[in-house]
C-alpha cells in the first residue's frame, strides 16, 4: 500500500508543479532598471544595459508562457502606467492595475545596479485576488554582462517561481 501511494505521489509531482500557472493570466510589468551607481549619475543608462533589460524581460516572459501563463496586453491600462515610475514600488498599484485587466497574477521585476560589479535582480509574483506575494526572490549578481543577468533571472525563475 505504501509503495502504491509513493508511486502515485511521485507520478503526480510534475503535473502539480505547473497547475497554479496553467490557463492563468498575468500582468507582467516588465523590468525596471534602478541605477544607483556613480557611473549612472555621471553618464546615464548605457545602451548595453538597455539591451540587457529587454533581454531579461524576454527571458521572463518566455518562461511564463512555457509554464502556461497568458501574458496580458498592458495597453488598456497605459494611462495608469504613465504615472508610475516603478511598478514594483508603488504601494500595491501593480495588483490594482492587474485587477483592472482581469489578471490572476501581477509580476514585477527590478535590476538594481550599485556598480559594474554589484547588481541585484528581483522578481515577484502576486496573487491579484488576495494581493499577497506568492513567489519571488532577489538575487545578487556579480558583473554587468549578458551572462550574469541571464544567470540571475534564470536562477529566480527555475529555483523559485517555477520550482
HELIX and SHEET records of a PDB file:
HELIX    1   1 UNK A    2  UNK A   19  1                                  18    
HELIX    2   2 UNK A   38  UNK A   43  1                                   6    
HELIX    3   3 UNK A   47  UNK A   66  1                                  20    
HELIX    4   4 UNK A   75  UNK A   77  5                                   3    
HELIX    5   5 UNK A   78  UNK A   82  1                                   5    
HELIX    6   6 UNK A   87  UNK A   89  5                                   3    
HELIX    7   7 UNK A   93  UNK A  101  1                                   9    
HELIX    8   8 UNK A  146  UNK A  156  1                                  11    
HELIX    9   9 UNK A  157  UNK A  161  3                                   5    
SHEET    1   A 5 UNK A  70  UNK A  71  0                                        
SHEET    2   A 5 UNK A  25  UNK A  35  1                                        
SHEET    3   A 5 UNK A 105  UNK A 113  1                                        
SHEET    4   A 5 UNK A 118  UNK A 127 -1                                        
SHEET    5   A 5 UNK A 133  UNK A 142 -1                                        
END                                                                             
